[in-house]
Amino acid sequence: MVDIDCVNDEQERAFKRIIKDAETSNKSNPLVLFVCGQAGTGKSWLIRKIVNYIGDAHVIVAATTGFAAKNIGGRTIHKALQLNASNSNCDANDTVIVSKFLKLVIIDEISMCNAVLFERAEARIRRIMGNPDVLFGGCTVVLFGDLLQLPPVAGSWVFKSKLWQNHVQYVELEQNMRQQEDPVFAERLQRWRLGFCTASDERFLNELASLLPNTKWDSCVNNYLEHYDEEKNMMMLAWSNSATRKLNRMVTHKLFKQEDLYDVVHQTIMTTGTSTKTNRNVSFQVAKKSRVMIEKNIDSQLVNGQIATVNKIFCNDYQATQLELILHENKSVRILERIDSWPSTTPSTKTHVVGLPIAPAYALTYHKSQGQTLDKVFLLAYPCIPPGMFYVGVSRVRKSEDLHIMNWNACLAIKADPEAKAEYKRLRISIGKSPLPIFF
């Protein structure tokens, strides 16, 4: 008998359904289940409960981003399924280790998986199971996420795949656990997720924006620093990498004196035939007590998305060569060294990069924030940002008092992707629910 201390009935029903199928042997038609839920409905919590029950040896836990993978104790989908990150044509020729013990594959943040990658994953799981003629090799597969959050960075939506349309079943978690202390805010989030904004919502957002003397970036950064607390996970969120680089640079130069800053240099070596060209670039600067983010998976603790504070800097002529870091997650102390990687290889050119795999961590893109719970969020929410982006940003916090809006007319950024919304309606109707859960 399956017994688990679930927080609510929705989670318990989903848990029992997944466990029952995963524990069934020799399946010719395994369960392929999409567990959908808005931000804060306990999807990550449920994943951990499932893995703990079945056991690590019998589960592959994957996610579409390094951040999401870290949050659930898994790996990126490419690493977990041994997929070539740059060339899908290599899949059929790769050596794959067959597992006799695998019962379940979990993929989190499925909205950011494109249709081609989903089909590659299915083919790879057949090979891992050693059962090439059966859907997913007879392995139970559970997909977690929310189609009304962020889409794939490249390629078409995962639900455009025939594999999805023909085989994926649906269940939805609707009870919000993250914002349960602030039910009014939770209802606002439910509307914004669907792309709806009431007059009350518009007034609320503009009242938050009015707390700033103006909406210039310098004012936004000053507002962030007025609330800054080294012990809390608080972020400015912006749409583009160029915006976050600028914001991070502004915060760094307001927090630290120039004489306390050290250059983080990345050396790029491009080799074409017998010719080699080297470029050195100062990416950013750090000081003692700078907040940084790891940008590469180095070992089980130093993983992509890990936040840390710089405790000591080893340098050569004001260039940081090593950093002693205090990891926020467990307060452990680690030394981070410069590493080399080959991020780009073509038939004619190899690009070799040497540097410290970190970035400042005061401002993030919306993509890197998906899946996180933050103590405070400072949102740059311009009307031009893509659908789903605003909802992802505002839903990172538990209460409305932890939300800071840095520009006027943020209500114009409240949009839901029409294709994702149509698929969401189809899935809800397929299990007898109303097309949309509307809260006004």
C-alpha angles and dihedrals in degrees: 000000000000112000125176136157097240121179094228142006094257092060093044094053092048091046095052093046092052095045093049092055095040091053092051113098130218097015118183092187108031124192114266103187132181110206104198126189140150118252111295100025093118102260094143091045090052091049091055092048092051093048092047091052098047096035133243093263091064101043137070109204114196140163136189094242135039090238093055092044091054091050093058099034094253141110135253114280091249094052096040094051096035092242122163105248097209106029124042090184089075094062097089093050098044119111108246126194109228114224121211091186104050113120105157141027119198122194117187129200089025092172088075093053113095124221095255094051090049091055091045089053091051092051091047094050089053088057094045089052091047088231108109098169099059130074108270086351090283092298122138110244125196122189120199128194147073123274089207091065124068124338126219114292088231134011132026128313115282091242090064087074117101086220089063095043094049103039115018116105123198142229128164133211108208105167109099112219100172098060098031090118089061108042094172090056090046090056091049089053092051090055095045091050089060093045097255125134124181127204087255090054091050092052091048093053094045091049088057091049090049090064089076119078087227138342098247113128093248089058091047091053092047090052090052092050093049088063097034116135121175091212096055131077100235126154144180109227124208135167103239137047090233090056094049091047090054093046093047091050092050093050092047093053092047094049099045139040116245092243090059095054126098127197121247103210127195118199116206118199117191117192121193112175105307094339121097127189123189127199127184118204130183099223098184142314134261136193135188106290093024113147112232140174127223110236101189135053102246104158139331092294104030098063135154108279097023112141119218142166121235107242101172136008125213108199149173115210093337092313114121111234099168135010131206105216135194107211113224094215099063105358091242119151120236136174115231118201133190111272136194127227140172103227095165131035125169129171089266106028139045119195115205119190125193122187149095107301097226141104133195111272108209096094127033136181116252089248092061092048096055110114095020131114111216132193093221134004127201107196130204097196109172119177091245096065115114123262116283093021097102093048092050091053100046094043093062092084131068100220137030091239088067092056120094120187114204101193142039124255094029086153088077088065091061103106137140121209107253095219093048091046091052091051091046089054091048092052094048092049089050090065096041099263128132113269093252134015097227122189119189 
